[in-house]
Amino acid sequence: MRSDSSGVGSEGHAHLYGPWCCHYIPGMVLRRRHRRRREPAHFTYSRWDGTQTGFDLDADHLFGEMADELLYHGDVNSALRQMMQNGLADREGRDMEGIRDMMQRLRERRRDILENHDLGGVYDDIADALRDVVDQERRALDDLAQRGAASGDERQAQLQNDTAAMKNMELDMLPPDLAGQVKALQNYDFESEAARQQFEELMDRLREQLMQQQLDQIAEGVNDMSPEDMQRMKDMLAELNHMLEQRAAGEEPDFDGFMERFGDFFPENPQTLDELLEVMAQRMAQAQQMLNSMTPEQRQQLQELSDQLMEDMDFQFQMSQLADNLREQFPQMGWGQSYDFDGFDPLDMPSAMDMMGELGDIDQLDNLLRGATNPGALAEVDIDRARDLLGDESAESLERMAELARMLEESGLIENKEGKYELTPRAIRKIGNGALEELFKRMSADTLGKHALEKTGAGHERDFDTKPYEYGDRFNLHIEKTLRNAVARTGGGTPVTLHPDDFEIERTEQLVRSSTVLMLDVSMSMAMRDNFLPAKKVTMALHSLISSQYPRDFLGMVSFSEIAREFNAATLPELSWDYVYGTNMQHSFQIARKMLSKQTGTKQIIMITDGEPTAHITPSGQPYFNYPPSQQTVDLTLAEVAKCTREEIRINTFVLDVTHYLQNFVEQISKMNGGRAFFTTNENLGDYVLMDFVNHKRSLVRGR
């Protein structure tokens, strides 16, 4: 019976609900967070002692943690889900536990409970208590017979001996079932006052335990209730049932009036009928789950015992009706759930009730975490319950993760459009700048500094170098060096007097406009070989570089697999690889040529690929794929290369995972076109592409 409902049919549920579960309803008093503390969950995280600082997070750090996932899929919702599942590190390097690890620990805790405990203890505990009562009575009967024999009065001795024998026979005739034993002992005339008191205390304790989950604090006084108090409780149950029937009929119950009349039954003061009913239904379902988890014999014993202890038929009727109404109102509560306890540690009734509550908490939290598709869903977690089950650091992780989307939204990095999060323009720029910064950090400082300019003058691009001012130069004054020249000339002192000879101006590169189309291979092989993310990161970085440092330049972008498609900066983050085979360079070159035909300046194509041409567009406009590459595909692709060459478009190819055939094909492109070929890996692809682009810009300036 591993947590399924197949073992108990619908008729079985109805039967179980009659006598037993109606006396096992939890939550008449809302003790959701004030129940007996269960044994702590096992976890390896340190306990919270109030001295630890909270997780140090801000929107920029969160966005950085999501960067690669965003680059790969461009889907904020997917990136948030991955972060929730895997966890993250805060700015101090502290690990916030992810949902996946939390769920694993919940499953381990659940398995530990089931493998180490036995529900048979509920039955055994009551049976042992009844045996103690009987043993106490038998000792008293033995004493009675011995006192008669020692009295010297033959008649008295005979009477006491007959009484002891008769009562021992009654005890010998006790039924084997719990309910039968209870009924027989209730009608038995105890010889031992201690045994009678012990039996009555046991009955009071069992009644209290059976009603504890439904009445909680009030259950402690159930045995002392006057007939008037019991009638008022039945009136309360009847009115509660009436409100449920009103709701089922589409009417609005008078909950406020109900609370005015019976609010003293609910010291935690529920604010709505839903709040009251949900907790009652949840705990009642747990009671049914405990019954489902017992053997048929154990279940029958406890049902009959409940009938025997709860003799008020009107009370039983109202509770049974309430059970049926709640089950109809909350069918999702897992009424048919059962647990397979196969351990050796017996549970008495209070422990079993408490253990079922913990299992219910585990299942509820596990289901909520499993179904959480966005951070906002974590706001539904009962943090106190999560803290009991998982520990303080996990509870804090859940609280902070619930705020992830809000932090990113308030910082202007994501926005909610029709229930779905999307990147803002600011976020797109931030991703590109981050990719650019990462790539430039990997390049050695002198690598980019080797490209000295032989020709300088007025222009748009700053060169971060200076020269003495000459007549006719643009007056781009470098203040710091100008003042330094003046101080060096005058020897210091204030005020500083400037002279034209002190003027130092900034050098600038001559303005050269270039137009580039980046062709990105998005075929399935790019993802299979882990090439897609580095290639997309390069694309983001190149876009960031051009838009920030060379705003007059043109950058077009084309993705290609079985067919080619143009895309722009707004859709770049969402670009993903295609679930198709085919590397259609021919179609991609066609689109790139068309885009560059509308531009001015020097023109180039940057192609990033890991495969040879295996697809082309037929005259009818349909894609054709073949592997190994057909000669027709190769010829049509090279024809497009020839057209690019005639239109003075240089093709620079960056090849990943090169094969002998691919190398020969790319070298053929370079020979026809005059462009360059770079055979690299996904680890240094960015270095090559950015360095080549910067070198290209420098060479354009030197050539003027």
C-alpha positions in Angstrom: 0.0 0.0 0.0 2.6 2.5 -1.0 0.7 5.8 -0.8 -2.1 4.8 -3.2 -5.9 4.7 -2.9 -6.5 1.6 -4.9 -6.8 -0.6 -1.8 -10.0 1.1 -0.5 -13.1 1.4 -2.6 -15.7 4.1 -2.5 -18.0 2.0 -0.4 -15.2 1.3 2.0 -14.6 5.0 2.5 -18.3 5.6 3.2 -18.2 2.8 5.8 -15.1 4.0 7.4 -16.5 7.5 7.6 -19.5 6.4 9.6 -18.4 5.6 13.1 -14.7 6.2 13.2 -13.7 9.2 11.2 -16.5 11.3 12.5 -14.8 11.1 15.9 -11.4 11.9 14.4 -12.0 15.3 12.8 -9.1 17.7 13.3 -9.3 21.4 13.5 -12.5 22.3 15.4 -10.0 24.5 17.1 -7.5 25.8 14.5 -4.2 24.6 15.9 -2.4 24.6 12.7 0.8 26.1 14.0 0.4 25.1 17.7 0.2 21.4 17.6 2.5 19.2 19.6 6.0 19.6 18.2 6.9 16.6 16.3 10.3 15.0 16.4 12.7 17.2 14.4 13.5 16.4 10.8 17.0 15.2 10.0 19.1 17.6 8.1 22.7 18.7 7.8 22.3 22.4 7.8 23.2 24.3 11.0 20.4 25.3 13.3 19.4 29.0 13.3 20.6 30.7 16.5 19.7 34.3 15.7 23.3 35.4 15.1 23.6 34.5 11.4 23.0 37.2 8.9 20.4 36.6 6.2 21.1 35.7 2.6 22.7 38.8 0.9 20.9 39.2 -2.4 20.1 42.0 -4.8 18.6 42.1 -8.3 22.0 42.6 -10.1 23.4 39.5 -8.3 20.4 37.4 -9.1 20.5 38.5 -12.7 24.1 37.5 -12.9 23.3 34.1 -11.4 20.7 33.6 -14.1 22.9 34.9 -17.0 23.9 31.6 -18.6 20.4 30.1 -18.4 19.0 33.3 -19.9 21.5 33.2 -22.6 20.8 29.6 -23.4 17.0 29.8 -23.6 16.2 33.5 -23.3 13.2 32.5 -21.2 13.0 34.3 -17.9 10.4 31.9 -16.6 12.6 28.9 -17.4 15.6 30.6 -15.8 13.7 31.3 -12.6 12.5 27.7 -12.4 16.0 26.5 -12.8 17.3 28.8 -10.1 14.5 27.7 -7.8 15.3 24.0 -8.5 19.0 24.2 -8.2 19.4 27.0 -5.6 22.0 29.8 -5.8 24.8 31.4 -4.0 24.4 34.9 -2.4 26.9 37.7 -2.7 28.8 36.3 0.2 29.1 32.9 -1.3 26.5 31.3 1.0 24.5 28.5 -0.7 20.7 28.9 -0.7 19.3 25.4 -0.9 17.2 24.7 -4.0 13.8 23.0 -4.2 15.3 19.8 -5.7 17.4 19.2 -2.5 14.5 20.1 -0.2 12.2 17.6 -1.9 14.9 14.9 -1.6 15.2 15.5 2.2 11.4 15.5 2.5 11.3 12.1 0.8 14.1 10.8 3.1 12.2 12.0 6.1 9.0 10.3 4.9 10.8 7.1 4.2 12.4 7.2 7.7 9.0 7.5 9.3 7.5 4.6 7.3 10.4 2.3 7.7 10.8 2.7 11.4 7.2 2.8 12.8 4.3 0.5 13.1 0.6 1.5 13.3 -0.2 -1.7 15.1 0.9 0.0 18.2 -2.4 1.9 18.3 -4.2 -1.3 18.7 -1.6 -2.9 20.9 -1.4 0.1 23.3 -5.1 -0.1 24.0 -5.0 -3.9 24.3 -2.1 -3.7 26.7 -4.0 -1.1 28.9 -7.0 -3.4 29.0 -4.9 -6.3 30.0 -3.4 -4.3 32.8 -6.9 -3.6 34.1 -7.8 -7.2 33.9 -4.6 -8.3 35.6 -5.2 -5.7 38.4 -8.7 -7.1 38.9 -7.5 -10.8 38.9 -5.0 -9.9 41.6 -7.8 -8.4 43.6 -9.9 -11.5 43.1 -7.0 -13.7 44.3 -6.7 -11.5 47.4 -10.4 -11.9 48.0 -10.2 -15.7 47.9 -7.2 -15.7 50.2 -8.8 -13.4 52.7 -11.8 -15.7 52.8 -9.6 -18.7 53.5 -7.7 -16.9 56.2 -10.9 -15.6 57.9 -11.7 -19.0 59.6 -15.3 -18.5 58.6 -16.2 -21.4 56.3 -19.3 -19.9 54.9 -17.6 -16.5 54.2 -14.7 -18.3 52.7 -17.0 -20.3 50.4 -18.9 -17.1 49.3 -15.7 -15.2 48.6 -14.2 -18.1 46.7 -17.3 -18.5 44.6 -17.4 -14.8 43.9 -13.7 -14.8 42.8 -14.3 -17.9 40.6 -17.4 -16.4 39.0 -15.7 -13.1 38.2 -12.6 -14.8 36.9 -14.9 -16.7 34.6 -16.4 -13.5 33.4 -12.8 -12.2 32.7 -12.0 -15.4 30.9 -15.0 -14.9 28.7 -14.0 -11.4 27.6 -14.3 -11.1 23.7 -11.1 -11.0 21.8 -11.9 -7.7 20.1 -11.3 -4.3 21.8 -14.8 -3.0 21.4 -16.2 -6.3 22.9 -13.8 -6.1 25.9 -14.7 -2.4 26.5 -18.4 -3.2 26.4 -18.0 -6.2 28.7 -15.9 -4.3 31.2 -18.3 -1.4 31.2 -21.0 -3.8 32.5 -18.6 -5.6 34.8 -18.8 -5.2 38.6 -15.2 -4.6 39.6 -14.0 -6.1 42.8 -10.9 -3.9 42.8 -11.6 -0.2 43.2 -8.1 0.5 41.7 -8.9 -1.6 38.7 -12.3 0.1 38.2 -10.6 3.6 38.5 -7.9 2.5 36.1 -10.5 1.3 33.6 -12.5 4.5 33.8 -9.4 6.6 33.4 -8.5 4.5 30.3 -12.0 5.1 28.9 -11.7 8.9 29.6 -8.3 9.0 28.0 -9.4 7.1 24.9 -12.5 9.4 24.5 -10.2 12.4 24.8 -7.8 11.0 22.3 -10.5 10.1 19.8 -11.9 13.6 20.0 -8.6 15.4 20.4 -8.2 16.1 16.7 -11.7 17.5 16.3 -11.9 19.5 19.6 -8.3 20.1 20.5 -8.4 22.2 23.7 -12.0 21.5 24.4 -11.4 17.7 24.2 -9.7 17.9 27.7 -13.1 18.7 29.2 -15.2 16.4 27.1 -15.7 13.9 29.9 -16.8 16.6 32.3 -19.4 18.1 29.9 -22.9 18.6 31.2 -25.8 17.4 29.1 -26.4 21.1 28.3 -22.8 21.5 27.1 -23.1 18.4 24.9 -26.4 19.6 23.4 -24.8 23.0 22.6 -21.9 21.2 20.9 -24.4 19.2 18.8 -26.2 22.4 17.9 -23.0 23.9 16.7 -22.3 20.9 14.5 -25.8 21.0 13.1 -25.4 24.6 12.2 -22.0 24.0 10.7 -23.5 21.3 8.5 -26.3 23.7 7.5 -23.8 26.3 6.4 -22.1 23.7 4.2 -25.4 22.7 2.7 -26.1 26.4 2.0 -22.8 26.8 0.3 -23.4 23.7 -1.9 -26.7 25.2 -2.9 -25.1 28.5 -3.9 -26.2 30.4 -0.9 -24.0 32.6 1.3 -23.9 31.2 4.9 -24.0 33.6 7.9 -20.6 32.9 9.2 -20.4 36.0 11.4 -23.7 34.9 13.1 -22.3 31.4 13.6 -19.2 32.8 15.3 -21.2 35.1 17.5 -23.1 32.1 18.8 -20.4 29.5 18.9 -17.1 31.4 18.7 -16.0 30.1 22.1 -15.5 26.7 20.5 -12.8 28.3 18.3 -10.4 30.2 20.4 -8.1 31.0 17.5 -10.9 33.0 15.9 -11.0 31.9 12.2 -11.9 34.9 10.0 -13.7 33.0 7.3 -15.6 29.8 6.9 -13.0 28.6 4.3 -10.3 29.1 6.9 -12.2 26.9 9.4 -13.2 24.2 6.9 -9.9 23.8 5.2 -8.0 22.9 8.4 -10.8 20.6 9.5 -10.9 18.8 6.2 -7.1 18.5 6.1 -6.9 16.9 9.5 -10.0 14.7 8.8 -8.4 13.4 5.6 -5.3 12.6 7.6 -7.4 10.6 10.0 -8.9 8.7 7.1 -5.4 8.1 5.8 -4.4 6.5 9.0 -7.3 4.1 8.8 -6.5 3.4 5.2 -2.9 2.5 6.3 -4.1 -0.1 8.9 -4.8 -3.7 8.3 -8.5 -4.5 7.9 -8.5 -6.2 11.3 -7.0 -3.1 13.0 -9.4 -0.8 11.2 -12.4 -2.8 12.3 -11.2 -2.9 15.9 -10.9 0.8 16.1 -14.1 1.5 14.4 -16.1 -0.7 16.8 -14.2 0.8 19.7 -15.2 4.3 18.6 -18.8 3.2 18.4 -18.6 1.8 21.9 -17.0 4.9 23.4 -19.1 7.5 21.5 -22.6 6.3 22.5 -24.5 9.6 21.6 -26.2 8.7 18.4 -27.2 12.3 17.6 -23.6 13.4 18.0 -22.4 10.6 15.8 -25.0 11.5 13.1 -23.9 15.2 13.1 -20.2 14.3 12.9 -20.8 11.7 10.1 -22.8 14.3 8.1 -20.0 16.8 8.6 -17.4 14.3 7.4 -19.4 13.7 4.2 -19.9 17.4 3.6 -16.2 18.2 4.0 -15.2 15.4 1.8 -17.5 16.8 -0.9 -16.1 20.3 -0.4 -12.4 19.3 -0.4 -12.0 16.2 -2.7 -8.4 17.1 -3.3 -7.3 16.4 0.3 -6.2 12.8 -0.4 -8.9 10.9 1.4 -7.9 7.7 -0.3 -4.2 8.0 0.5 -2.6 5.2 2.5 0.9 4.7 3.9 2.8 1.4 4.2 4.3 1.4 7.7 6.7 -1.5 7.8 8.9 -0.7 10.8 9.1 -2.1 14.3 8.6 1.0 16.6 5.0 0.8 17.6 3.0 4.0 17.7 0.3 4.6 20.3 -2.8 6.6 19.3 -1.5 10.1 20.1 1.8 9.4 18.4 0.1 7.9 15.4 -2.2 10.9 15.1 0.8 13.2 15.3 2.8 11.1 12.9 -0.1 11.2 10.3 -0.1 14.9 10.7 3.6 15.1 9.9 3.2 12.8 6.9 0.4 15.0 5.7 2.6 18.1 6.2 5.4 16.4 4.3 3.2 15.4 1.4 1.6 18.9 1.2 4.9 20.7 1.2 6.3 18.2 -1.3 3.3 18.7 -3.6 3.5 22.5 -3.3 7.3 22.5 -4.1 6.8 20.1 -7.0 4.1 22.3 -8.5 5.9 25.6 -8.0 6.6 26.9 -11.5 7.5 30.5 -10.5 8.8 32.2 -7.3 5.4 33.7 -6.5 4.0 30.1 -5.9 6.4 29.8 -3.0 4.5 32.5 -1.1 1.9 29.8 -0.4 4.3 27.8 1.7 3.7 27.7 5.4 7.1 28.8 6.5 6.7 27.6 10.1 5.8 24.2 8.8 8.7 24.2 6.4 11.0 25.2 9.3 9.8 22.3 11.4 10.4 19.8 8.5 13.5 21.2 6.9 15.2 23.6 9.2 15.7 27.3 9.5 18.1 27.9 6.6 15.8 26.0 4.2 12.8 28.1 5.4 14.8 31.3 4.8 15.8 30.0 1.4 12.1 29.5 0.5 11.2 33.0 1.8 13.9 34.7 -0.2 13.2 32.6 -3.4 9.6 33.7 -3.2 10.9 37.3 -3.6 13.1 36.6 -6.7 10.7 37.7 -9.4 9.6 40.8 -7.3 13.2 41.9 -6.9 13.9 41.6 -10.6 10.7 43.3 -11.6 11.2 46.2 -9.2 14.7 46.7 -10.6 13.3 47.0 -14.1 15.0 43.9 -15.4 11.8 41.8 -16.1 8.2 42.7 -16.6 5.0 40.6 -16.3 3.1 40.5 -19.6 -0.2 38.5 -19.4 1.1 36.3 -16.6 4.5 35.6 -18.2 7.8 37.3 -17.3 9.8 38.8 -20.1 13.1 40.6 -20.3 13.1 44.4 -20.5 15.4 46.3 -22.9 17.5 47.2 -20.0 18.0 43.5 -19.2 18.9 42.7 -22.7 21.6 45.4 -22.6 22.8 44.0 -19.3 23.1 40.5 -20.6 25.1 41.7 -23.6 27.4 43.9 -21.5 28.0 41.0 -19.1 28.9 38.7 -21.9 31.2 41.3 -23.4 32.8 42.0 -20.0 33.4 38.3 -19.5 35.0 37.8 -22.9 37.2 40.9 -22.6 38.4 39.7 -19.1 39.7 36.5 -20.7 41.8 38.4 -23.2 45.2 39.5 -22.1 45.6 43.2 -21.7 48.4 43.4 -24.3 46.5 41.5 -26.9 44.1 44.3 -27.6 46.8 46.9 -27.1 49.0 45.7 -29.9 47.0 47.3 -32.7 48.7 50.7 -32.9 47.2 53.2 -35.3 49.4 54.8 -37.8 46.8 57.4 -38.9 44.8 59.5 -36.5 42.8 62.6 -36.7 39.3 64.0 -36.1 36.7 61.3 -35.8 34.1 59.7 -33.7 36.0 57.0 -31.8 38.2 58.1 -28.9 41.7 56.7 -29.0 42.5 57.3 -25.3 45.8 59.1 -26.4 46.7 62.8 -26.5 48.8 65.2 -28.5 49.8 68.9 -28.3 47.2 71.1 -29.9 47.9 72.3 -33.4 46.1 74.9 -35.4 43.1 73.3 -37.2 42.7 70.5 -34.7 39.3 70.0 -33.1 39.4 71.4 -29.6 38.9 68.1 -27.7 40.8 69.4 -24.7 42.2 66.9 -22.2 41.9 68.9 -19.0 44.2 66.9 -16.8 47.2 66.9 -19.1 46.6 70.5 -20.0 46.7 71.6 -16.4 49.7 69.3 -15.8 51.6 71.1 -18.6 50.7 74.5 -17.2 51.9 73.5 -13.7 55.1 72.1 -15.1 55.7 75.3 -17.1 55.0 77.7 -14.3 56.5 75.7 -11.4 53.2 75.5 -9.5 51.2 77.9 -7.4 47.7 79.4 -7.8 46.0 80.6 -9.8 47.2 78.3 -12.7 47.7 80.4 -15.8 47.1 78.6 -19.1 49.0 79.3 -22.3 48.2 77.8 -25.8 51.3 75.8 -25.6 49.9 74.0 -22.6 46.9 72.7 -24.5 46.7 68.9 -24.9 43.9 67.4 -27.0 42.6 63.9 -27.2 43.4 61.8 -30.3 40.4 60.2 -32.0 40.3 57.5 -34.7 39.0 58.5 -38.1 35.4 57.5 -38.3 34.9 54.5 -40.5 31.5 52.9 -40.8 31.3 49.1 -41.3 28.3 46.8 -41.8 28.4 43.3 -40.3 26.0 40.4 -40.5 26.6 37.6 -37.9 25.4 34.2 -39.1 24.8 31.9 -36.2 24.4 28.1 -36.6 21.4 26.9 -34.5 21.2 23.4 -35.7 20.8 20.5 -33.3 24.5 19.7 -33.4 25.4 23.0 -31.8 23.5 22.1 -28.6 24.6 18.4 -28.7 28.2 19.5 -28.7 27.8 22.3 -26.1 28.6 24.9 -28.7 25.3 26.9 -28.7 25.7 28.8 -25.4 29.2 30.1 -26.1 28.1 31.1 -29.7 25.1 32.9 -28.4 27.2 34.6 -25.7 29.5 35.9 -28.5 26.5 37.2 -30.4 25.3 39.1 -27.4 28.7 40.4 -26.7 29.3 41.6 -30.3 25.9 43.3 -30.3 26.8 45.0 -27.0 30.2 46.1 -28.3 28.9 47.6 -31.5 25.9 49.3 -30.0 27.9 50.9 -27.3 31.3 51.6 -28.9 30.4 51.8 -32.6 26.9 53.1 -32.7 27.1 54.1 -36.3 27.9 50.6 -37.4 25.3 48.1 -38.6 24.9 44.7 -37.1 22.5 42.3 -38.6 21.9 38.8 -37.3 20.8 35.6 -39.1 20.2 32.1 -37.5 20.4 29.0 -39.7 19.6 25.4 -39.4 17.4 23.6 -41.9 16.4 27.2 -43.0 17.7 30.6 -42.2 15.9 33.4 -40.4 16.7 37.0 -39.6 16.4 38.1 -36.0 17.1 41.4 -34.1 18.4 42.5 -30.7 14.9 42.4 -29.2 14.5 38.7 -30.0 18.1 37.7 -29.5 17.7 36.6 -25.8 14.9 34.3 -26.9 16.9 32.7 -29.6 17.3 28.9 -29.1 18.6 26.1 -31.1 16.3 24.2 -33.5 15.2 20.6 -33.0 16.0 19.8 -36.6 18.9 18.6 -38.6 20.4 20.6 -41.3 23.0 23.4 -41.8 21.7 25.7 -44.5 24.5 28.1 -45.2 23.2 28.8 -48.7 19.9 30.3 -47.4 21.8 32.2 -44.7 24.2 33.8 -47.2 21.2 34.9 -49.3 19.5 36.7 -46.4 22.8 38.2 -45.3 23.5 39.6 -48.8 20.1 41.1 -48.9 20.6 42.8 -45.6 24.0 44.2 -46.5 22.8 45.5 -49.9 20.9 48.2 -48.0 24.0 49.3 -46.0 27.0 51.4 -46.7 30.7 51.2 -45.7 32.7 48.1 -45.6 30.8 44.9 -45.4 31.5 41.6 -43.8 29.8 38.4 -42.7 30.9 36.6 -39.6 29.7 32.9 -39.6 29.9 30.7 -36.6 29.2 27.0 -37.3 30.2 23.5 -36.3 29.0 21.6 -39.4 29.4 21.4 -43.2 26.5 22.5 -45.5 23.9 19.8 -45.4 20.8 21.8 -46.6 19.7 24.3 -49.2 16.5 25.9 -50.5 15.1 24.4 -53.7 13.7 26.5 -56.6 10.2 25.8 -55.1 11.2 27.4 -51.8 11.4 24.2 -49.8 14.4 23.1 -47.7 16.3 20.1 -48.9 18.5 18.1 -46.4 21.0 15.4 -47.0 23.8 13.9 -45.0 26.5 13.5 -46.0 26.4 16.8 -47.9 25.1 16.4 -51.5 27.2 18.0 -54.3 24.2 20.1 -55.2 24.1 21.7 -51.7 27.8 22.4 -51.8 27.6 24.0 -55.3 24.6 26.2 -54.3 26.4 27.3 -51.1 29.6 28.2 -53.0 27.5 30.1 -55.6 26.3 32.3 -52.8 29.9 32.8 -51.6 30.8 33.9 -55.1 27.9 36.5 -55.1 29.2 37.8 -51.8 32.6 38.1 -53.2 31.4 40.1 -56.2 29.5 42.4 -53.9 32.7 43.0 -51.9 31.4 41.2 -48.8 34.1 39.5 -46.8 33.3 36.2 -45.1 35.1 35.4 -41.9 34.3 31.9 -40.6 34.7 30.6 -37.1 34.6 26.9 -37.0 33.9 24.7 -34.0 34.6 21.0 -33.7 36.4 20.9 -37.1 36.5 17.8 -39.2 38.7 17.2 -42.2 35.8 17.7 -44.6 34.6 20.9 -42.9 38.1 22.3 -42.8 38.5 21.7 -46.6 35.2 23.3 -47.3 35.9 26.4 -45.1 39.3 26.9 -46.7 37.6 26.8 -50.1 35.3 29.6 -49.0 38.3 31.7 -47.8 40.2 31.1 -51.0 37.2 32.2 -53.1 36.2 35.2 -51.0 39.5 36.4 -49.5 38.1 36.2 -45.9 39.7 34.4 -43.1 39.0 31.1 -41.3 39.4 30.4 -37.6 39.4 26.9 -36.3 38.7 27.1 -32.6 36.8 25.6 -29.7 33.8 26.8 -27.7 36.2 27.8 -24.9 37.9 30.6 -26.8 35.4 31.3 -29.6 34.6 34.7 -28.0 38.3 35.7 -27.9 38.7 35.1 -31.6 35.5 36.8 -32.7 35.9 40.0 -30.7 39.6 40.3 -31.4 39.0 39.8 -35.1 36.2 42.4 -35.1 38.4 45.0 -33.3 41.3 44.2 -35.6 39.0 44.7 -38.5 38.0 48.2 -37.2 41.6 49.1 -36.7 42.7 47.9 -40.1 39.9 50.0 -41.7 41.4 53.1 -40.0 44.9 52.3 -41.0 43.9 51.8 -44.6 42.5 55.3 -45.0 
